[in-house]
Each structure stands twice: as C-alpha cells, then as structure tokens.
C-alpha cells in the first residue's frame, strides 16, 4: 500500500467538480443544491462544474464512475466535492480506474456514503477530506455555519496545521427540503458542552482513517478498501461517526467488536468519535430520548474499546459527523491529538 500524500490545492477562481457518486439528490431537491453552488461561487470564489449524473437519481454505478473519472482527469478542474451522500457508492468502487486517479490527484471533499471514495483514495495514495457536502453544509438554510465555512476554506486553500475547536452551539434536527419556508431562517441551535476525553494522558499524531461506521461495516463485509494487514494502520488516528439511520448502541458495539476481532481497533493510537446524530424524520427523538441515545452510543464505544484497545486515547463529540457544524478533517492526512492540553490539530 502507498502512504497517502496531499494533492495540490485549488485557488480562488479555479474550477471545482461537483459530482454525485452516491445519489443524485440534487435532482429531487434543487433548492439546497443551488444554494450550495451559489456559495461555492460567491463565498469561495470557485466555479462549479457538473457532470451527467450529478442531478440524476437512479444513475448506474458506471455512470457515476464515469463522472469520477472525468472530474479527476480534467486538468482544468482543481478539486472535487460531493453533492451529498447516498447508500450504494460501494458498487462504484470496482469500476474506478486507480491508475487514472493516481495520475491526477486532487482534493476530494465528502462524507457519509463518500467514505467509500475516501477509503479508495487513501489506498490510492491521495489524502482526501472528510466533511462538507454541497447540499447539506454549503446549502445550509440562512448561512453556512461559521465553523464549517472556516474549516472548509482552510482545507481547500491552505496547507499546514489547523486547530479544531469544540462547537459552542450545534444542531442535528433537520427540516424539510421540499418546504421553501425551510430556507427562510437558520436552524435552531443548542448549546455545546465540549469534548469528552478518555485516556488523555498523552500526545499522539498519526494519519487518519475511518469515516461513517455503517459504511465501514459494508466495506468490511464486501472486503473492499480495507488493508489486509491491520499493521498498516499502526499509530494512526481512527475517525468514526454514525449516520441519520441512527444505529442502536448494540449495533454500534457489534460493528466495533467485529472490527476488533479483525484487529482493526488496536493499531490506532487515538479515536475521534463524531458527535452522534440523535434525530431523524424516521426517529424524531425528544431531547430526553436523544440524550439517552447518545449516551448508549458512547457506552457501546467504550465497551468495545475496553476489550480490544483499552489504552487508546478517545475524544467524543468531535463535530465531524452528521451534525451541524461540520468540521473538515484530512482523511489519510496527519492529526495530532494532545490529551494533556485538550487540543486537536489537523494538517491540511
């Protein structure tokens, strides 16, 4: 396997590819998508470039793979961002041309189902960026969250260290994209309570790997883009977060247990656990039920880590999951976790 390296960064005025390797939801919900495109132009100074499957629901895996190839192969395109996630990007992976992508490295930004492509890029030798999609983060009603905008700007345009900060306020309750009133005001936020640290008596630094826990479970089942030798991840920083499908605490434990049985927990020197998403349209939890769900997830993670990696430094409630704000993290890039100082510094 190849150690990932940082691809060249774009500059304001450059073209950025907008692709839908997961699902063509821009075709169903144009308002958050168009808002996200507008912010790419006006707030980031980038010119979005769309592809045939970007707005096409039901596109084939081959059509989406063709868009990925076109985006990376175009010398005038300097970065690539996903419109949103999905649930079958794993079917695109076997169709990708690794040598084409390796020969044309570019920053790729995405999360959720895009864990598939981030893991693929990691194994191709390219650092990617976990976080910030066009529809969700750039298309946020009212305005982009300042923390999201700041970290995305730093990830896109700068190279070097960037210190993450706990969110003073956060949200995970969605509103209906089909209702125009959704976009007339910003989401209601709730106070943040900082990060929670476990085994915080050390400082570690390593290359990051991981992503959406449910997608990692699928990759493990399909035996795709997972290193055959867990020692490849030795000393790394594991990134884990859960989606709006809100897996139960028991399911989270079982996935982690299986990762542990495969030797995929103990090599990592630190675990950053994203803030749990505790509300969805299918599971509209009350604040009390949401708090119970988050606590059950935390206990499930600790239960698994006590068995398979009891000495790992853990930080809970880092804002890089399916919640708002969305901090952008380098995937395959360096992350420094300073337990005594309570600081997390990423290298963009």
C-alpha positions, 0 to 999 in steps of 0.5 A, spaced: 500 500 500 502 507 498 502 512 504 497 517 502 500 524 500 496 531 499 494 533 492 495 540 490 490 545 492 485 549 488 485 557 488 480 562 488 477 562 481 479 555 479 474 550 477 471 545 482 467 538 480 461 537 483 459 530 482 454 525 485 457 518 486 452 516 491 445 519 489 443 524 485 439 528 490 440 534 487 435 532 482 429 531 487 431 537 491 434 543 487 433 548 492 439 546 497 443 544 491 443 551 488 444 554 494 450 550 495 453 552 488 451 559 489 456 559 495 461 555 492 461 561 487 460 567 491 463 565 498 469 561 495 470 564 489 470 557 485 466 555 479 462 549 479 462 544 474 457 538 473 457 532 470 451 527 467 449 524 473 450 529 478 442 531 478 440 524 476 437 519 481 437 512 479 444 513 475 448 506 474 454 505 478 458 506 471 455 512 470 457 515 476 464 512 475 464 515 469 463 522 472 469 520 477 473 519 472 472 525 468 472 530 474 479 527 476 482 527 469 480 534 467 486 538 468 482 544 468 478 542 474 482 543 481 478 539 486 472 535 487 466 535 492 460 531 493 453 533 492 451 529 498 451 522 500 447 516 498 447 508 500 450 504 494 457 508 492 460 501 494 458 498 487 462 504 484 468 502 487 470 496 482 469 500 476 474 506 478 480 506 474 486 507 480 491 508 475 487 514 472 486 517 479 493 516 481 495 520 475 491 526 477 490 527 484 486 532 487 482 534 493 476 530 494 471 533 499 465 528 502 462 524 507 457 519 509 456 514 503 463 518 500 467 514 505 467 509 500 471 514 495 475 516 501 477 509 503 479 508 495 483 514 495 487 513 501 489 506 498 490 510 492 495 514 495 491 521 495 489 524 502 482 526 501 477 530 506 472 528 510 466 533 511 462 538 507 457 536 502 454 541 497 447 540 499 447 539 506 453 544 509 454 549 503 446 549 502 445 550 509 438 554 510 440 562 512 448 561 512 453 556 512 455 555 519 461 559 521 465 553 523 464 549 517 465 555 512 472 556 516 474 549 516 472 548 509 476 554 506 482 552 510 482 545 507 481 547 500 486 553 500 491 552 505 496 547 507 499 546 514 496 545 521 489 547 523 486 547 530 479 544 531 475 547 536 469 544 540 462 547 537 459 552 542 452 551 539 450 545 534 444 542 531 442 535 528 434 536 527 433 537 520 427 540 516 424 539 510 427 540 503 421 540 499 418 546 504 421 553 501 419 556 508 425 551 510 430 556 507 427 562 510 431 562 517 437 558 520 436 552 524 435 552 531 441 551 535 443 548 542 448 549 546 455 545 546 458 542 552 465 540 549 469 534 548 469 528 552 476 525 553 478 518 555 485 516 556 488 523 555 494 522 558 498 523 552 500 526 545 499 522 539 499 524 531 498 519 526 494 519 519 487 518 519 482 513 517 475 511 518 469 515 516 461 513 517 461 506 521 455 503 517 459 504 511 465 501 514 461 495 516 459 494 508 466 495 506 468 490 511 463 485 509 464 486 501 472 486 503 473 492 499 478 498 501 480 495 507 488 493 508 489 486 509 494 487 514 491 491 520 499 493 521 498 498 516 494 502 520 499 502 526 499 509 530 494 512 526 488 516 528 481 512 527 475 517 525 468 514 526 461 517 526 454 514 525 449 516 520 441 519 520 439 511 520 441 512 527 444 505 529 442 502 536 448 502 541 448 494 540 449 495 533 454 500 534 458 495 539 457 489 534 460 493 528 466 495 533 467 488 536 467 485 529 472 490 527 476 488 533 476 481 532 479 483 525 484 487 529 482 493 526 481 497 533 488 496 536 493 499 531 490 506 532 493 510 537 487 515 538 479 515 536 475 521 534 468 519 535 463 524 531 458 527 535 452 522 534 446 524 530 440 523 535 434 525 530 431 523 524 424 524 520 424 516 521 426 517 529 424 524 531 427 523 538 425 528 544 431 531 547 430 526 553 430 520 548 436 523 544 440 524 550 439 517 552 441 515 545 447 518 545 449 516 551 448 508 549 452 510 543 458 512 547 457 506 552 457 501 546 464 505 544 467 504 550 465 497 551 468 495 545 474 499 546 475 496 553 476 489 550 480 490 544 484 497 545 483 499 552 489 504 552 487 508 546 486 515 547 478 517 545 475 524 544 467 524 543 463 529 540 468 531 535 463 535 530 465 531 524 459 527 523 452 528 521 451 534 525 451 541 524 457 544 524 461 540 520 468 540 521 473 538 515 478 533 517 484 530 512 482 523 511 489 519 510 492 526 512 496 527 519 492 529 526 495 530 532 491 529 538 494 532 545 490 529 551 494 533 556 492 540 553 485 538 550 487 540 543 486 537 536 490 539 530 489 537 523 494 538 517 491 540 511 
